[in-house]
Amino acid sequence: MAAQNAEGVILRKYYLRETSYILVIFTREFGKIRGVIKGVRNPYPQFAGNFEIFTQCQLLFYRKKNRQMDLITQCEALDFFLPVRKDIERLTYASYFIELIDMVTSDYDVNEKLYRTLTESLRLLGSGASAKRVGRIFELKFLEALGLSPRLDECAECGSPIKEESCFSVKSGGVLCRVCGRRSRSCLRMSLGTVNFMRKIQLSELPKTSRIKVSRDVGKETEDILKRFLQYHINRPVKSLKFLRQLQDEGIV
Ligand SMILES: [Zn+2]
């Protein structure tokens, strides 16, 4: 079978034996693949160099049939995202991004938009932009790539314009006007500033979103809303988010 070329980001890595690893990689061209890479001469398996998680690499691999693991023959690093690895908060956000991607993707299910969201978010995270803000940007673009964008341009129930402080309904998938909000049992408080901030991110290309300014209150409200919205759709605990909360509680980040 012919060798396949792809660009991807490493989601998981397992040490197989002295010179082999199993890699789970989210590729632009094939979606998620898992394969064995052999003949890696590395006497220190805990430092896998090219094969560290969230490294972006250029791959050459052979696709196997009958649910066998693919054979990866080449994995050349394109970007290690070094600035991200030097900062515990950025590193945790990067782990959060790949954990979410890993949760929602199936093998060989291509989603180029999701791949771009991941690589552009990692790049933004390494650029010095606020890690928290990049977290929110990733979450919104991640939802968009999955076709789950929250509706923010008008009331998600009746379609009327949003002109004043309102609330967000996880179940309805967007912001509600005052009238619909009063009828909803579990509507989360949402200021007009938060609607506008999230809307601006939705309308901007990801690399340009870091210019969008946000106040502390709006940032916090956005974080709470997106956390609940993602929980509703993913419905599984996210380990890296728990770790991030611990870092915040202990005042480390
Ligand atoms: Zn309404």
Boltz pocket constraint, residues with backbone or C-beta under 6 A from the ligand:
constraints:
  - pocket:
      binder: B
      contacts: [[A, 155], [A, 156], [A, 157], [A, 158], [A, 159], [A, 160], [A, 176], [A, 177], [A, 178], [A, 179], [A, 180], [A, 181]]
      max_distance: 6.0
